[in-house]
Amino acid sequence: MQDIHRFLIAAVAAVSLAMLAAPCFAQAETPAGGEALPPSAEAQTVDDDTGGEITAAVNAEEGQDEIPADLGQIDVDAEGQTGDLLPGPVAVESFPIELFQLSSAEDLTALDRIPWITNQDYFGGRALSLMGLSPKFTQILVDGKRVTGFIDQRLDASQLPLAGLERIEVIKGPLAPKYGSGAIAGVINLVTRKPGPNFELRSQTRAGSHGLNSQSLEFGKANQATEYFFSLQRRQRNSYDMNLRTVETDGDAYLSSSFTGKLAHKLNPEWSVSLEGSYLDEFSHNVQSAFGGFPRRGEFDTTRAGLSGSITYEPKANLAYTVSYNHSVYDHHMRSYFTTITPDQEEEDSFREGFSDIEFSVYTSSVRDVWQAGMLYNEDRLTSERIFDRRARLEARSAYIDWERYFGENSALSLGLRADDHSLTGLHISPKVSYWQRFSPETDLRLGYGHGFRTPSIKELYFNYNSPYGYTVRGNPNLEPETANALTAVFTYTPSKKRSWEFGAFYEQVKGTITTTEILASPLVYKEVNLDKTRSQGLTLHHRRELGEKWFLNWDHALTDATDLDTGARLPLSPRYRSSLSLKYLFNEKNEVELLCSGTSPSYTAIENDRLAPGYVTLDMNWSFSTQWGDCSLSACNITDRTNRLYGPKPGREFFFGLTRKF
C-alpha cells in the first residue's frame, strides 16, 4: 500500500512538472512577498478617497491581449482590500494593518474586529476561530510559512504581534491547494512590511490601562539588488481583575520581546536568495479555574524561534523555480499552583515542539494561464513528558498543482489538486475549484469548493496525562484524519465609487471530528476518538458608504450556525450572530476619528450546552492625528462597561495612547 501511495504522489508531481514545461510566451512577474498576479500583469497601487489602496493589474507589454484590471479583487475600501495570497478566482480578503493599529491593537487577536472571526480563550492563551469552527482548523502563516506553537491544538494568537506587518490576508474554507493539513476553516496569512527605496526608520510607543506599555522599532531599505527589513518589539501588561467575585476571570499579565527580520539579495538577473528569521520570548501568568472548580495560578515561559531561506532561479520573466527551507522550534514551560486542594502544591509541565519543511515549487504563466506546482516534505516533532515514550515524530510527503485560466475580461476558473502521504494516516487527495464571473461593471460573483483535511496532532495521538485531581486523559494512535467539504460564495455589488455591498455565504461539514470522550467512569478516564460530525453554515454582509466628503460608514454582519450533527448541540463559543458598525470622520489625510460599535449574541461555553455566556455590546472611540512629534492615536475601549462582565471580550473600560515617529 505504501508503494501505491508514493506512486500517486510521484504521479501528481510528474504531471505538474510536465505541464509546467510547456512553452511560455507572456512576460509576467511574481510580486515579492506573495503569490502571482494574473498573467501579463504587474502590481500597481492607487490611492482611493478613503485612505485604502486599490491593487490593480495593468497590461505589462504592448500588443498582448488585455487582461482585466481587477481580476483578483472582491472588495476595495478603507476597511479591506484584496491581497495576493492567491490570485484571481479565489476569494481573498486583505486588511491593511492600519485598520487595527487605529484601535491600539497589539497582536493578532485584533482580528476579532471582523464578525466572522472570533477569539476563543483557552488555558494559556487566545485562539482564532473562523466561521464558528474550532481554532484547530485555522492555518496561520507568516509570509506563506506555517507557525509552530500549539497548546491544546490551538495556536495562541496573542503571541503573534502586529509590529512589522503590512497587511493580513484571509481565505475562508479549504480553497488553497498550496496549504494542506489544518486549513479546514481557512488560512490567515501575515504579510510583513516591504520597505521602500529610501532608508526607513520608524519607532512606536504605546501606553494604556492595566500597566500596558509597548515599544517597537522598524527599519529597512530596498533597491534593485538588495532588500532588508527588521522589526523589534517589547510588550508588557500587568494583571487585571475582570470580575471581583470570580477568580477565574483574572486577566493575563505578560512580558514579551519579539524580533523579526528578512534579507533578500539578487545575485544576478536569474538567481536570487532570501533569508527570514524570527524570535519570541514571553513570560506570563494568570489565575484560572481548574477541573472541579478549584482556582489555580499558572505561570508560562515560552520561546519561539524560526528560520527560513529560499533560492529562486528565473531563466525568464514568466518562469521561476524556488527551493525553500523552513525550520521552527517552540519551547513552552508551565508551572501551576493548586491553591485550594493543597496550598503551594506545584505542578510543572513542559514540551518542545518543532518542525522542518522543505519545498520545491514552480511558477509559470502564459497570456491566459497561470500554473503553480510544488513538492513538499514536512517533519513534525514533539518532546514532552505528557506523551507516550516522551518523544514522537511524524512526517508527510506532498505534491500540489494549481491552474488558473482567464476567459477574456469577465470570467476566470481555478482548478487545484493536492496529494498528501502521511506517515501514520496514509494518502489523502484534496481537490479544489473556484470560479469568478463578472455580470456587469457593478456586479461579480465568486464560487468555490474545497475538500480539506486535518491529520491528528502528536498530542492527540500519543497523549498520556494523569491529573492530580484523579482523572486520566489518553491519546489514540488509531485516530483517522478529520475531513471537510466546503462551499463558499461571494457576490459583490458596487453601484458607485462611494458605496458597495458584499454578500457572502458558506457551508462546511466536517466528518470524523476528534473529541475527548469519557470511556471509563471509575476511575475517570478520557480518550481521544473520532466521533462527531459538525456543520458550519452562515451568511456575511459588508456595506461601505461615503456620507459626503468627510464621513465614512462600514457595516459588517455575520450569521453563523455551527452545530454538532450527532447531538444537535451548538459548538462552544460560537455565537449565532456578530456585528460591527464603524463611523469615521476624516478631518484630513492624517487626522480621523472613529466610533466603533460591536455586538454579539450569547454562546455556549461547552459542547454540553449547559452554560450560556451572555452576549455583549461594546463601544470604542479611536482618534488618530498628526503632530510635530509624530503621529498620535488615542483610544477609549469598551466605554459603556466599567468593570466588565464574565466572559466579556475586553477587561472593562480601557484607555490607550500611541505615538509613531518616522525618521
N, C-alpha and C positions, 0 to 999 in steps of 0.2 A: 504493500500500500504506500509506503514511504517513497518508493521509486516512482509510482504514479503521480504522487503529489509533486515531486520535484520535476517530473517531466512537464506537468501542466504549468508550473511556474516558469520553466525554461521556454515553453511554447509561447506564453504571453509575452515574455521578454523578446524572443526571436521575432515574433510578428511585429512588435513595436519597433524594433530596430530596423527591420526590413522596410516597413512603411516610411520610416523617417529617412531612409537612404534615398528616397525619390528626389529628383531634381527640384530645386527651389529657385524661383525666378524673382520674387519680390524682395525688396530690401527693407527689413524690419528689425528693430532693436528691442531688447528686453530692458525695461527700466530697472535701475538699481534698487535693491531692497524689496522687490516684489516680483510678481509673475508677469506674463506677457500681456501687452496691449493687443488690440485687434491687429491683423496683418496690415502691412504697408502704412503703419501709423506710428506717431511718436507722441509723447505726452506734451500737453500744453495746458498751462494754468491760467485761468481768467478769474478776476475778482468779480463777485456779484455785489449787489447793493447791501446785502445783509451781513457782510463780513465773511461769508463762507467762500469756498472755492469750487470752481467747476472744472472737473477733469475731462478734457475733450480729446478727441483723436483727429488729427489732421493728415491730409494726404502728404506722404513723405517724398514723393517723386512724381514729377510731371509726366503725363502720358499714361498713367496707370488708371485702372478703374477706380472710381471714387468710393471710399468706404465711409459710411455714415459717421457723423461726428460724435454720437453718444451711444454707441452700441453697448458700452459697458455700464451705463448708468441706470439706476432705478429711482433715485431721488437726489435732488440738489437743493440745499438750503443751508441756513446758518446752523441748523441742528445736526445735519448729517449729509454726507456726500459719499458717492460710490468710490471705492478704492480699487486696488489691483491685486487682491489676494487670488482671484481667478477672473479671467476676462469674460466679456460677452454674456451669454445666456444665463449663467448662474447669478442668482440674486445675492449681491454682496452689499451690505450696509456698512458704511465707514463713518466714524465720528471723530472730528478733529479734537485734539487734546485740550484745546482752549475751552471747549464746551464744559469740561469737568473742572478745569482749573478756575473758572469763574466762580464756582461754588466752593472753592478752597479744598477740593478733593486731594487726597494724598496717595491713594492706592487704587487697585483695580476694583475694589468694592464700590467705587463710584458708578459702575455700570448699572447699579440698582436704580439709577435715574430713568433707565429705559424700561417701560412697563412689562415687556415680555422676558426681562431678565430679573431674577430675584436673588437676594442674599440669603443663604441658609447658615445659621450658626450651628457649630458642632464643637465637640470638646477640643479646644486648642486653636480655633480659627473660624473663618467665614468663607464659604464656598459659593460659587455662582451656579444658578440653575437656569437653564434655557427652556422655555415653553412648558414649565411645570414638571419637567423630568428631573431625576436625581442628578446632582452635580457630577457624579462619576461618569456621566455620559457626555460631558463637555470637554473638548480638547482645547487646551490653552497653549498657544505658541508664541514665541518671540522671534520675529523676522522669519516665520515659517518653520522654526525648530521647536520641538517639544520641550517641556519643562518638567523636571522631576520634583518630588516632594509631596507625596500623597499620604495623608493621615486619614484613616478610616475611609479609604477610597476617594478622598476629596482633596483637592489642591487649595491651599489657603490663599485666597485672593488678596488678603491684606498684606501678604509678604511680597507682592509684586507692585513696586512703586510706579507712579506715573512720570517721575522725573526721567528726562531723556527721550520721551516718546513724542512722536509726531501725530499719530492717529491710532485708532483702534478699529479693526475690521471684524465683522461678524457674518457668518453663514449659518442659516438655520437648517438643521437636519443634515443627514449624511450625504451631501451632494458633491463633495470634493474628492475626486479619485486619488489625489496625492496623499490623503491622510486616511489611515486605516483604523485600527482598533481604538475605541474610546471616543470617536466623533459621532456618536449616535444622535445626540441632541443638537450638535453643531460645533463650529470652530470659532474660537476667539483668537485673533492674531494681533499681537502688539508690534507696531512698526516703529522702530527707533528713528530719531530725527536725522535728516540728511543735511549736512552743513552746506553753506554757500561758498562762493569763490573767495570771499574775504574772511580773514580770521574772526571768529565769533566767540565772545566770552559773555556768559550770562550767569548771574547769581540770583538766587531766590531765597527769601526768608519768610517764614510763616510762624505766627503765634496765635494761640487760642485758648478756649476754656479747658479746664482739667489739666492744666500744665502742658498742653500740646505746644511743641516747638519743633521746627524743622528747618534745615538749611541744605541747599543744593547748589552745585556748581557745574555748569556745562560749557564745554569749549570744543571747537572743531574748525576744520577748513577742508575745502575740496578744490582740486584743479583737474586738468585733463589726465594727469598721471596718478595722482595720489589723493586719497580721501581718508580723514581720520576724525573721530568724534568720541568724546569721553564725558561721562556723567557720574558725579559723586553726590550722595545724599546721606544725611543723618536725620533720624526722626526719633522723637521721644514723647511719651504721654504718661501722665500719672493715672492711677486707678480712680474710678468714679463709681458711685452707687446709683444705679438707675431706679431702685425702689428700696427705701429704707427698711421695709418689712420683709423683704425676701433676699437672703444672702446670695442665691443663685443668679441674681441679676447684676452682680457687681461686674463692671466692665474691665477689660484688659488694660494692664499697664505694660508698656514696652519701651525698649531702647534698641534701635536698629541702625545699621550702617550698610550701605549698598554701593556698588560700583559696577558700571557697565562701560565697555569700550569696544570700538571697532576700527580696523585699519584695512584699507583696500589699496592695492597698487597695480597699475597696468604695466606689465613688463615690456610689452611691445604691442602693436596693433592686434595681435592674435591671442596673446596669453595675459591672464590677469589672476591675481591671488587676493584672498581676503582672510582676515582673522578677527574673531569676535570673542570677547570674554566677559564674564560677569561673576560677582561675588556678593553674598548677603550674609550678615552676621546679626542675629536678633536674640535678645533675651526678653521674655515676657512672663507675667504671672497673672492669675485670676482666681476667683472662687466660684466653684460650680457645684451643682447638686449631683452626687454620685448615686449609684444603684441603691434603692431603698430610701432615697430622700435625704441621705446624710451629706452635709456640706463638707467640702474639702478644698484646700488651696492647692493650686497647681503651678509649678514653675517649669518653663520651657526654654531650652537653649538650642538654637537652630543655626546651622550654617549651610549655605548652598553655593557651590562653585561650578561654573560651566565654561567650557572652551570649545570653540568650533572653528573650522577652517575649510576653505574651498579653493579649488583650482579650476579655472574656466578657459576653454580653448574655443575661439571663434574664427574658423577659417574664412567665413564670410558673414555679412551682416545679418542674414536670416538663418543662421545655423550656429548652435552653441552646444558644447559638451561640458558638463560640470561633474567633478568628483568632490564630494564633501564628507566631512567627518564631524560628528557632534558627540561630546562626552560631558556628562554631568554627574555630580555627587551631592547627595543631600544627607546631612547628619542631624538627627533630632534626638535630644535627651530630655526626658520628662521626669519630674520629681513631684509626687503627690503626697499630701499630708492628710491623713484621715482624722480630722479634728474632733469627731463625735464618738466614734467607737473606742479608740484608744488615743488619748492626747499625744501629739508629737510622733505618732506612728508614721513612718515614711516608706513609700514605695517608689522605687526607681525603675525606669524603663528607657531603653534607647534603641535606635536602629539606624542603619546606614543603607540608603537606597541609592542606586546608581544605574546608569545605562550608557550604552555606546551605540551610535547609529552611523552606518556607512552607506552612502547613496551615490549612484551613478545616474545622471539624468541627461536627457537630450531635448533640445527645443529647436523647432524649425517652423517656417511659415511660407505660404505662397500668397497669391493675391487674395484668395478667398478662404484659405485653410490655415489653421494653427494646430500644430501637433506638439504634445508634451508626453514624454515617457520616461520611465526610470526603473531601476532595480535597487532594492534596499536590503541591508542586513541589520537587524536590531538585536541587542542583547540587554536584558534587564537582570539586575542583581539586588538581593536584599540580605542583610545580615542583622539578625535580631534574636533575642532570647525568647521571643513570643512566637517563633515558628519552629516547626519540626527541624531537627538537625541544625538549627540556628543559622543556617545559610542555605540559600536557594538561588537558582539561576534559570531563566527562560530565554529562548531565542526564537527569532522568526525571520523567514526569507520572503520577500515580497517583490511584486512587479506591478506596474500600473501604466495605463495609457489613456490619454485624453485627446479627443479630436473635436475641433470646432469648425463648422462650415457657415459662412455668411452668405445668405441668399439675397444679393442685392442690398438695398438700403433699408428693408423693412422686416427682415427676419433672420434668425440665426439658430443653429442647432448644435448642442454639445453632447457627445457620447463618451462615456468613460467606463473603464473596466479595471478592477484591481483584484489580484490574487495574492493571498497570504498563506504561507505554510508555517504554522506554529509548531514548536517542538512538542507541545503537550496536546493541543486540541486539533491538530491536523490542518487540512486545507479549507480555506473559506474564499468564496468568489463574491465580489461586490460590484454589481452593475450600477451605473448612474446615467441619467438622461435629463437634459434641460432644454427648454425651447423659449425663444423670445420672438414676439410678434408686435410690430407697430401697426396699429389700425389707422392712425391719423397723426398729424403733428402734435396733438394734445394727449393721445392715449397710447399706452402699450401694456403688454401682458407678458409675464414670465411664469412658466410652469416647470416644475422639477419633480423628479422621482429619484430616490436613492435607497439602496439596500445597505445597511450598516451592521456592524457587529462590534462586540467588545469581548476580548479574551479575559478570563478571570485573572485577577491580580495574584501575586505571590502570597499575599496575606490571606486572601480568600481561599487559596488552595491549601496552604500549609499552616494556618493559624493554630496556636496552641497556648491557651491562656487560662490559668487557674486564678480566679479572683479571690481576694481576701474576704469577700462577702459570701463565699460559699457556692458560687456558680462557676461553670466552665464553658468556654467557647472553643469550638474546634473548626478547623478548616475542612475542605473536602477536595482531595486530589482528583475526584471524578467529575468535577463541575464541567458543564458544557458552556460554550460562549453564549452571551446574550445577543440576540439578533433583532433587527428592526427594519421595517419598511415605512418610508416616509413620503408624503406628498406635500408640496408647497405650491402656492400661487400668489403672485403679486401683481396687482393692477394699479397703474399709475395714471392719474388724470391731472393735467396741467393746463387749465384754460387760459392762463396768462402768466406773465413773469412774476406777478405779485401774489399768486395763490396756487396751491397744488394740493391734491389729495392722493393718498396711497392706501390701498386696501389690501390686506394680506390674509391668507388662510393657510392653515397647516393641519395635517393629520399624521399621526405617527403611532405605530403599535410595536411594542417591544415584547418579544417572547423569551421565555427562559430567564426571567429576571432573577438575579441572585439575591436571596434574602437570608437572614438569620432566623432559624426556626427552632422552637423547643422540641427536643426529641426524647428527653427524659425529665420527669418531674422531681424525683428524689433519688439521688442528688440532682440538682438542676443543671441540665446540660443543653447547650445550644449548638447548632451546626449550620454551616453554610450549605444551602441547597438551591437548585433551580426549581422554582415553584410558581412564580406569578407571571401573569400576562398583564401588562399595563398599556394604557392608551392615553395619548395626549392629543387633544384637538382644540382648535381655537381660531379666533379672528383678531386681527390687529388693524388699527387705524392711525394714520398720521395725517394731520392737516396743518399746513403753513399758510399764513396770510399776512400781507403787509397792510397795515392800517394807516394809510397816509405815508408820509416821507420818513417818519421817525419811530413809529410803533410797529412791533412785530409780534405775531401770535403764533405759538406752536402748541398743538394739542395731540397727545398720544394716548391711546387706549388699547387695552388688551383684555380679551375674554378667553379664559382657559378652562378646559375640563380635563383634568388629569386623574385617572381612575385606575384602581386595581380591578381588572376584569374578572378575576377569580372570586373576589369577595364583594365587589361593588363599592369598596371603601375609597374615599378620596386619598390621593397621595399626600403625604405630610408636607406642610409648609408650602402649599401650592394654592394660593388664593384664586377664587373664580374670576375676579377682575382686578386690574390695576390701571390707574390713570394718572396722567400728569398734564398740567396746563402751565405754560410759560408765557409771560408777557414781558417784552423788553421795550425799553425806550432808549434810543440811540441819540445822545447829545451830539457826538461827533465820532470820528473813527476810533478814538481811544477813550471814550467816556460813555458808559452804558449802565443802565440799571435793569435788573431782572427780578420779577416776582414769580416764584415757582411754587405751585400748589400740587401736592401728590397725595393720592389716597389709594387704599386697598381694602378688599373685603376680608372678613375673618377667614382663618385657615386652621386646619387641624395640626396638632404638634406631633402626632404619631400615626402610624398606619392603622391602629385600632380605632381611630376616630373617636376617642373617649374624652379628649380635652380640646377645647376650641380656643385658639388665641384670637383676641379681638382684632378687628380692623382698625385702621387709623387714618387720619388726615394730618398732613404736615404743611407748614407754610414757611418758605425760606425767602430771604431777600439778599440779593447779591449786587454789589456795586463795584465796577472797575473804572479807574480814572488814571490819568497820566499827570505826573508832577515833575519838577526839575530834578528830583532824586530818583525817579524811575516810575514804573507802572505799579499802581497800588490796587488792592482789592479788599473789600470789606464784606463780610458775610454774617448774617444772623440766621441761624438754622433752627428749625422746629420752634418757631416763635410762640406758638399758641400752647405749648406743653412745657410747663416749668420743671416738673420732676420726672416726667416720662412714666408711662405705664409698663407693666410687664409685657415682654415680647415686642416692645416698640422698636422702630428701626433706628432711632438715634437716642443718645443719652440726655434727654431733656433739652432745654434751651441752651444753645451754644453760640459763641461769637468768635470770629476769626479775622485776622489781619494778615495781609501778604504784601511783600514788596519785591518787585523784579527789576533788576538793573541789567542793561546791556552795555558792553564796553566795546 
